[in-house]
Amino acid sequence: MATIDDPRDTGGQLIAATQVNGTAVYDTNAERLGQVYDVMLDKVSGRAEYAVMSFGGFLGIGDRYHPLPWNQLRYDTRLGGYVVSLDRGQLEGAPHYGADDLGGWGGSHSRDVDRYYDNGAGTGDAGLGPMPVR
């Protein structure tokens, strides 16, 4: 849980992107799914588009990197991390990449990720939509 001494939680509304890396990602049951590996920004607008979550490995070995649309994450001050309304099974079926693939991020990567999450994260729903703020 984040405290006022935690450099990831400035106590304000803004945070440096470098401080987001390593922040835990939880499901809605507060079970840890992984952590933010990196943040993908739109070069022109400067908006955060994706949080790339490392998932599935052990001590960095065998990790898969799952780009999550930024609007699917909600910061929970009690947990000191981000919450997504996805479960482990939905993440396992999501587009994912190796660490080497992230350097060549292109339009097809974004389309695959957006298509998956716009279609209800593989559940057949009409889409997840943005997470509500608590």
C-alpha positions as CSV (number, residue, x, y, z in Angstrom):
1,M,0.0,0.0,0.0
2,A,1.3,3.5,-0.9
3,T,2.2,5.9,1.8
4,I,3.0,9.6,1.7
5,D,6.7,8.6,1.6
6,D,6.2,6.4,-1.5
7,P,7.7,8.2,-4.5
8,R,5.0,6.7,-6.7
9,D,2.3,8.6,-4.9
10,T,3.0,12.3,-4.9
11,G,-0.3,13.0,-3.2
12,G,-1.4,15.0,-6.2
13,Q,-3.2,14.4,-9.4
14,L,0.0,14.1,-11.6
15,I,2.8,11.6,-11.6
16,A,6.0,11.3,-13.7
17,A,5.9,8.4,-16.2
18,T,9.1,7.0,-14.8
19,Q,7.4,6.7,-11.4
20,V,4.5,4.6,-13.0
21,N,6.9,1.9,-14.1
22,G,6.9,-0.9,-11.5
23,T,3.5,0.0,-10.0
24,A,1.4,-3.0,-9.3
25,V,-1.7,-3.8,-11.4
26,Y,-4.6,-5.6,-9.7
27,D,-7.9,-7.1,-10.7
28,T,-11.2,-5.9,-9.1
29,N,-10.7,-8.5,-6.3
30,A,-7.4,-6.8,-5.3
31,E,-5.4,-9.8,-6.6
32,R,-2.1,-8.7,-8.1
33,L,-1.9,-9.5,-11.9
34,G,1.5,-7.9,-12.7
35,Q,3.1,-4.5,-12.8
36,V,3.5,-1.6,-15.2
37,Y,6.6,-2.2,-17.3
38,D,6.2,1.0,-19.4
39,V,3.8,3.6,-20.6
40,M,3.2,4.2,-24.3
41,L,2.6,7.9,-25.2
42,D,1.2,9.4,-28.3
43,K,4.1,11.5,-29.8
44,V,1.8,14.3,-31.0
45,S,-0.8,14.7,-28.3
46,G,1.4,13.6,-25.4
47,R,-1.5,11.5,-24.0
48,A,-0.9,8.2,-22.4
49,E,-2.4,5.6,-24.7
50,Y,-1.2,2.2,-23.1
51,A,0.2,0.9,-19.9
52,V,2.4,-2.1,-20.8
53,M,2.0,-4.6,-18.0
54,S,4.5,-7.4,-17.4
55,F,2.6,-10.6,-16.7
56,G,3.1,-14.3,-16.3
57,G,6.8,-14.6,-15.6
58,F,8.9,-15.1,-12.5
59,L,11.5,-12.6,-11.4
60,G,11.5,-11.1,-14.9
61,I,12.1,-14.5,-16.7
62,G,9.3,-15.5,-19.1
63,D,7.4,-12.3,-18.7
64,R,4.9,-11.4,-21.4
65,Y,4.1,-7.8,-22.0
66,H,0.5,-6.8,-22.3
67,P,-0.4,-3.3,-23.5
68,L,-3.6,-2.2,-21.7
69,P,-5.5,0.8,-23.0
70,W,-4.7,3.6,-20.5
71,N,-8.4,4.3,-20.0
72,Q,-8.9,0.8,-18.6
73,L,-6.7,1.5,-15.5
74,R,-7.9,3.2,-12.4
75,Y,-5.5,4.2,-9.7
76,D,-6.5,2.9,-6.2
77,T,-4.9,4.8,-3.4
78,R,-5.7,2.1,-0.9
79,L,-3.8,-0.5,-2.9
80,G,-1.1,1.8,-4.1
81,G,-1.6,0.5,-7.7
82,Y,-3.8,0.3,-10.7
83,V,-7.0,-1.7,-11.0
84,V,-8.3,-3.2,-14.2
85,S,-11.6,-5.0,-14.7
86,L,-10.0,-7.9,-16.3
87,D,-9.2,-11.3,-14.9
88,R,-6.2,-13.5,-15.4
89,G,-8.0,-15.5,-18.2
90,Q,-8.8,-12.4,-20.2
91,L,-5.2,-11.2,-19.9
92,E,-3.9,-14.6,-21.0
93,G,-6.0,-14.3,-24.2
94,A,-5.0,-10.7,-24.9
95,P,-2.4,-9.6,-27.4
96,H,1.0,-9.7,-25.8
97,Y,4.6,-9.3,-26.9
98,G,8.1,-10.1,-25.9
99,A,10.3,-7.3,-24.6
100,D,12.1,-7.1,-28.0
101,D,8.8,-6.6,-29.8
102,L,7.9,-3.4,-27.9
103,G,10.7,-1.4,-29.5
104,G,9.1,-1.9,-32.9
105,W,5.6,-0.9,-31.7
106,G,3.5,0.1,-34.8
107,G,0.0,0.6,-36.0
108,S,-0.8,-3.1,-36.2
109,H,0.1,-3.6,-32.5
110,S,-2.3,-0.8,-31.6
111,R,-5.1,-2.1,-33.8
112,D,-4.8,-5.6,-32.3
113,V,-4.9,-4.3,-28.8
114,D,-7.7,-1.9,-29.4
115,R,-9.8,-4.5,-31.2
116,Y,-9.4,-6.9,-28.3
117,Y,-10.4,-4.5,-25.6
118,D,-13.1,-2.8,-27.7
119,N,-14.7,-6.2,-28.1
120,G,-15.0,-6.8,-24.3
121,A,-11.6,-8.2,-23.7
122,G,-12.4,-11.4,-25.5
123,T,-15.6,-11.9,-23.6
124,G,-18.0,-11.1,-26.4
125,D,-19.3,-8.0,-24.5
126,A,-19.9,-4.8,-26.3
127,G,-16.7,-3.3,-24.8
128,L,-15.3,-2.4,-21.4
129,G,-15.4,1.3,-21.6
130,P,-13.4,3.5,-19.3
131,M,-13.0,2.5,-15.7
132,P,-15.0,4.6,-13.1
133,V,-12.9,6.7,-10.8
134,R,-13.2,6.0,-7.0
